[in-house]
Amino acid sequence: CETCGEEEAKYRCPRCMKYSCSLLCVKKHKLALSCNGVRDKTAFVSVSEFTDLNLLSDYRFLEDVGRTADAAARDLSVHRPTTNKFINYLRNRARRHNINLKTLPIGFTKRRENSTFFNKKEQKFFWHLKLVFPHCHAEYTLKRVPEDKTLADILKPYIDPAESDPVVCQRLKIYTMSPRSDVQILMKIENRKQNSARYNELDASRSLLENLKNKVIIEYPTLFVVLKKLKNDMVVLGQEASESAEDSDSGSSSLSSEEEGEIRESS
């Protein structure tokens, strides 16, 4: 075993070809090497080492590509019309939920990558969603997120130590090691000046739809997952007044009457 160096190896990683003796050592080597354990089907193989197994692997890989391309061609959400009729339909559906959905002109990046659609059969939105973890400089894009899914369930595969992928868990270690009470979900308030950015705090126990009500969304929601102790430059709406009041109270208690008079005169 190349991880513990004690037991006889039983497994070999398809990705990095490291030998392991147990599931525990497999997980340890994935964390240490940031390995996902998935074989690289497009890895280079020299002609001298090319075998029938490599040929069969390439053949199956091309079959998988063909199936994926065929499935994408049949997916209406991918090849949906980009006409004004479709965009207006999405806006009207969002307006029924008290969501002010705004779209960008064709050619903008957010317009091209947005995969949000409304399922008429289930009568609900499936959102294109972006999660930003600023303290780890990490971003993840989610597609087809149902509107009735809670934010806590959406975040579980990323910051829950028991349910998250080992590679993701290691990258977002500062979040997984923090108590859930310290994790805060914010969404930027649109239509404000760039130098006066403000954020709405979302409720993790509520559904995505409930959190988006009465808010302006440009193309799709972008959620910022932050830690309260590290959130320095992100001002949350509703907390701004209380924080400034606390600062003024603490300042008044530490200043003398002469100092206060000087401040009033200078202002």
Secondary structure as UniProt FT lines:
FT   TURN            2..4
FT   STRAND          11..12
FT   TURN            14..16
FT   STRAND          19..20
FT   HELIX           23..33
FT   TURN            41..42
FT   HELIX           47..49
FT   HELIX           52..74
FT   TURN            76..78
FT   HELIX           84..96
FT   TURN            97..98
FT   STRAND          100..102
FT   TURN            106..107
FT   HELIX           109..113
FT   STRAND          117..119
FT   TURN            120..123
FT   STRAND          124..133
FT   HELIX           134..136
FT   STRAND          138..146
FT   TURN            147..148
FT   HELIX           151..159
FT   TURN            161..163
FT   HELIX           166..171
FT   HELIX           173..176
FT   HELIX           180..182
FT   STRAND          183..188
FT   HELIX           194..196
FT   STRAND          199..202
FT   TURN            204..205
FT   HELIX           208..212
FT   TURN            213..214
FT   STRAND          216..218
FT   STRAND          222..227
FT   HELIX           228..230
FT   TURN            237..239
FT   HELIX           240..254
FT   HELIX           257..266
//
